[in-house]
Amino acid sequence: MKFNKELDSIKVYEAGKPIELVVREFGIAPEEVVKLASNENPLGTSPRVAATIRANADKAHLYPDDSMFELKEALSQRYDVLEETLIIGAGSDQVLEFVSRAKLHPGAKVLMSRVTFAMYEIYARQQGATILRTPDWRHRPEEFLAMMREHRPDVVYLCTPNNPTGDAMRREDLFAVLDGADPETLVVVDGAYMEYARAKDPDYAVDPREILEYPNALYLGTFSKAYGLGGMRVGYGIAQPGIIEALLKLRPPFNITTLSLAAAITACSDDEFLEKSLALHREQIGRYEAYARAHRFDYIESYTNFITWNFGGDLNSTDLAEALLERGVIVRDLASYGLNALRITVGTAAQNDRLFAAMDEILG
Amino acid sequence: MKFNKELDSIKVYEAGKPIELVVREFGIAPEEVVKLASNENPLGTSPRVAATIRANADKAHLYPDDSMFELKEALSQRYDVLEETLIIGAGSDQVLEFVSRAKLHPGAKVLMSRVTFAMYEIYARQQGATILRTPDWRHRPEEFLAMMREHRPDVVYLCTPNNPTGDAMRREDLFAVLDGADPETLVVVDGAYMEYARAKDPDYAVDPREILEYPNALYLGTFSKAYGLGGMRVGYGIAQPGIIEALLKLRPPFNITTLSLAAAITACSDDEFLEKSLALHREQIGRYEAYARAHRFDYIESYTNFITWNFGGDLNSTDLAEALLERGVIVRDLASYGLNALRITVGTAAQNDRLFAAMDEILG
């Protein structure tokens, strides 16, 4: 049977290995596996959110309020924006999918950094669009602006802080790209890790309201990282109403589960958990920087909840990831991104101890 | 800003009114509202599923196992099919979206019954495809076969039992359509309510394995109805591996939440709840048939968990739906489908009592 030709070039996405797979493949007890591969919140689920889920466990048969009235109200208050500037997705991922389907088609172009979030390319390929990448893995504004002038892309992705490298754009650089964009170019500012950037250095953070001033920009946020709801699939987009209306046409009804909606509403007012998450991260990330310095390899200055160790010629990231896996520690090898690097979620003190012990053993 | 032209003809989908909205609009206490509009399971959430959700409430920060190993294994055993014939969606809705995006494009054609599940058309419009409908609201095999010969559609939707009418195709009629389909036509057999048809009359039910024998057919099932997981968004498609591979290219990673995955795995072995759901339905639906007969209006013989009251000239479905709403009873008016009819979920004895009392009051 024939399918649309855009599918020909698409490979099925393989996500990071879940703990269950390591248990099955290496026979390691589940409680012994340390997963620092998916940037999940090492503090776990907020106790307030877990209580909300338990209290709503017997509502699994009921469809959610598809207007998402309460969640939109909570987000609208949190960011001081109007409700008609909001769209909720099953993770900010789904909003990315809406963007791709609303703007891209064969012949359309998207521009992104050489090394950035994998789904930008996957969703663009599904639409048959042409993918353009800047030469550097960093988000260099001059490279973006030059390629925007030359190619007039339909969509530009600015992932800041960037996954999987961890670096972020300076505010002035981000605004320079936004100011230089053609009015028909949709510039997506993916702030999935913005909470960590803001806590580290406000010069590298933006507020959704600042993005909302541009008629051709979309801000993306998520509950998956600092709010600890990775498994619940809730993210959001913030943009001027014309953009939101177009994206809403592609939103399937009930795209958030009943429990996800309840969890996200609770998370919106759970500042205590957010502060704790950021504090744990601040306390632990220095150990990764120190470990890299002590072992004379580079790391990328991180504005996220993970750190990227960028090795020179002596170490091979794929071998290291495999050796860590055998010791029950799951990290993300960035070889497929063209980097000899490992992306490691900064965990709890005990999880990080396990990683450093495994590294010591491997490096001998 | 310009968007893809396919979006021009799309209106934003409005789901049925949630209880919260009726509470807000009519000032009725939430516990007084009876919702018989969304075909949610009136028995509620299975106690075993609710226990699973509570036990996993503190795993909301963890991404689900994206291979869905355990759920696929459970479904594979339940239906005696190979795992490579399975795809999991956020509701069977999401599998419908994959079908549309894999097969449809401007110039492509889809064929469906005059009155059937609204999302077939919405997803087809998103792809810019041409929508063809049979003249009758019933799924008449001769109409489908004639239109298939004339138009050679890329996708045919057979919703059996059909939503929102409740009728179903006889097995021999369904197989006649499948046998007459062009090898390049994908025939989707949407069995969202199949458990109810099987319990009522096996002549109107098919097994996924029977659909799997066709190289150009896809069976859809869901946990939203008989299994009581409407709010958790889990459905599945079953087809030969070539079709599944194409659809998997469009599946976003982590399309099911961590709690939805756990809930669905539990539901797969929860035969006790399934039997209870079917028994309650069998016990209550006769009351709706008797009420219609007593008040001299038609109903459509139902193979689903709802019944459709099909009025003659004397009663107006829109007025009735509004009058019921004012009394705190939410049902689905089918005026927008071109029928002077109400679709009513068969509820618990107490819920149905409320509906009949409100109807008595309205009819005077």
Interface residues (C-beta under 8 A of the other chain):
Chain A: M1 K2 F3 N4 L7 I10 K11 V12 Y13 E14 A15 G16 P18 E20 L21 S38 E40 N41 L43 G44 T45 V49 A50 A51 I53 R54 A57 D58 K59 A60 H61 L62 Y63 P64 D65 D66 S67 F69 E70 A90 G91 D93 Q94 E97 R101 A102 K103 L104 H105 M119 Q126 P183 E184 L186 P215 N216 G228 L229 G230 G231 M232 R233 G242 I243 E245 A246 L248 K249 L250 R251 P252 P253 F254 N255 T257 T258 L259 S260 A263
Chain B: M1 K2 F3 N4 L7 I10 K11 V12 Y13 E14 A15 G16 P18 E20 L21 S38 E40 N41 L43 G44 T45 V49 A50 A51 I53 R54 A57 D58 K59 A60 H61 L62 Y63 P64 D65 D66 S67 F69 E70 A90 G91 D93 Q94 E97 R101 A102 K103 L104 H105 M119 Q126 P183 E184 L186 P215 N216 G228 L229 G230 G231 M232 R233 G242 I243 E245 A246 L248 K249 L250 R251 P252 P253 F254 N255 T257 T258 L259 S260 A263
